[in-house]
Amino acid sequence: KWNHCSSKHKTKTRQMGEKSIAVAYLLWFFLGFLGIHRFYLDRPISGIVWLLTAGLFGIGWLIDLCLIPSMVDEYNHMHYSHHHHHHVVVSGPPAPVVYQSGTTAPPAYSPGYSTGY
């Protein structure tokens, strides 16, 4: 993600509500030391850090020059992607371990089986 300064982003028609790279850069240029561009891109925690540290003492502000396109893309993908899938996590008891004999418990007294004692 660090090579975005040289990357070319495809121009596409934005959906209503999607964030704009141009707006993000304008906010970054004029109010970036206050983290306003990060609040715009729904990154309130780093926005507060930028606000309290003047853009990480100017270093973070400069790094954001390259990160803004990926931050806009990430925001738009998370909020407006047609391919956004909801993942369902299924939980339950763990599957039993099946040993070579076909049983679900180790053969404690079978020949060749060592208990470590």
C-alpha positions as CSV (number, residue, x, y, z in Angstrom):
1,K,0.0,0.0,0.0
2,W,3.0,2.4,0.1
3,N,3.3,2.7,-3.7
4,H,0.1,4.8,-4.2
5,C,1.9,8.0,-5.2
6,S,2.8,6.4,-8.6
7,S,-0.3,4.4,-9.1
8,K,-3.0,5.4,-11.5
9,H,-6.6,5.2,-10.3
10,K,-9.4,4.4,-12.7
11,T,-11.9,7.2,-13.3
12,K,-15.4,6.0,-12.6
13,T,-18.8,7.4,-11.9
14,R,-19.2,7.7,-8.2
15,Q,-22.3,6.6,-6.4
16,M,-24.2,9.0,-4.1
17,G,-22.3,9.1,-0.8
18,E,-19.0,7.8,-2.0
19,K,-16.0,9.8,-1.0
20,S,-13.9,11.7,-3.5
21,I,-10.2,11.7,-3.9
22,A,-10.2,15.3,-4.9
23,V,-12.2,16.4,-1.8
24,A,-9.9,14.3,0.4
25,Y,-6.8,16.0,-1.1
26,L,-8.3,19.4,-0.6
27,L,-9.1,18.7,3.0
28,W,-5.6,17.2,3.4
29,F,-3.9,20.2,1.9
30,F,-5.8,22.9,3.8
31,L,-6.7,21.1,7.1
32,G,-4.6,18.0,7.0
33,F,-2.6,19.0,10.1
34,L,-5.9,18.9,12.0
35,G,-6.8,15.4,10.6
36,I,-10.0,16.7,8.9
37,H,-9.3,14.4,5.8
38,R,-9.2,11.4,8.1
39,F,-12.5,12.3,9.8
40,Y,-14.0,12.7,6.2
41,L,-12.8,9.2,5.4
42,D,-14.4,7.8,8.6
43,R,-11.2,7.3,10.5
44,P,-12.0,9.2,13.8
45,I,-9.2,7.6,15.9
46,S,-6.4,8.6,13.6
47,G,-8.2,11.9,13.0
48,I,-8.0,12.6,16.7
49,V,-4.3,11.6,16.8
50,W,-3.6,14.0,13.8
51,L,-5.6,16.7,15.6
52,L,-3.6,16.4,18.8
53,T,-0.2,16.0,17.2
54,A,-0.4,18.3,14.2
55,G,-0.5,15.4,11.7
56,L,2.1,13.3,13.7
57,F,4.3,16.4,13.7
58,G,4.0,16.8,10.0
59,I,5.4,13.4,9.1
60,G,2.0,11.7,9.0
61,W,0.6,14.6,7.0
62,L,3.3,14.1,4.3
63,I,2.8,10.3,4.3
64,D,-1.0,10.8,3.7
65,L,-0.1,12.4,0.4
66,C,0.5,8.9,-0.9
67,L,-2.1,7.1,1.3
68,I,-5.2,9.2,0.4
69,P,-6.1,7.3,-2.8
70,S,-6.0,3.9,-0.9
71,M,-8.0,5.3,2.0
72,V,-10.7,6.6,-0.3
73,D,-10.8,3.3,-2.2
74,E,-11.0,1.4,1.1
75,Y,-13.8,3.6,2.4
76,N,-15.8,3.3,-0.8
77,H,-15.2,-0.4,-1.0
78,M,-16.4,-1.0,2.6
79,H,-19.5,1.2,2.2
80,Y,-20.5,1.0,-1.4
81,S,-19.1,-2.1,-3.1
82,H,-21.5,-4.2,-5.1
83,H,-19.4,-7.2,-4.2
84,H,-19.5,-6.6,-0.5
85,H,-20.2,-10.0,1.1
86,H,-21.4,-10.5,4.7
87,H,-19.5,-13.2,6.4
88,V,-21.3,-15.6,8.7
89,V,-19.3,-17.2,11.5
90,V,-20.6,-20.5,12.6
91,S,-19.5,-21.6,16.0
92,G,-20.1,-24.8,17.9
93,P,-18.3,-27.5,19.7
94,P,-15.0,-28.6,18.1
95,A,-15.0,-31.6,15.9
96,P,-13.7,-34.8,17.6
97,V,-10.3,-36.0,16.8
98,V,-10.4,-39.3,15.0
99,Y,-7.3,-41.6,15.5
100,Q,-6.1,-44.3,13.1
101,S,-8.2,-47.0,14.8
102,G,-11.3,-45.0,14.0
103,T,-12.1,-44.2,17.6
104,T,-12.4,-40.7,19.0
105,A,-10.1,-41.4,22.0
106,P,-6.5,-42.5,22.1
107,P,-6.0,-46.2,22.6
108,A,-4.4,-45.9,26.0
109,Y,-3.3,-49.5,26.4
110,S,-2.8,-50.6,22.8
111,P,0.6,-52.1,21.8
112,G,3.1,-49.5,20.7
113,Y,1.3,-46.6,22.2
114,S,3.3,-44.6,24.7
115,T,1.7,-42.5,27.4
116,G,5.1,-40.8,28.1
117,Y,5.7,-42.5,31.5
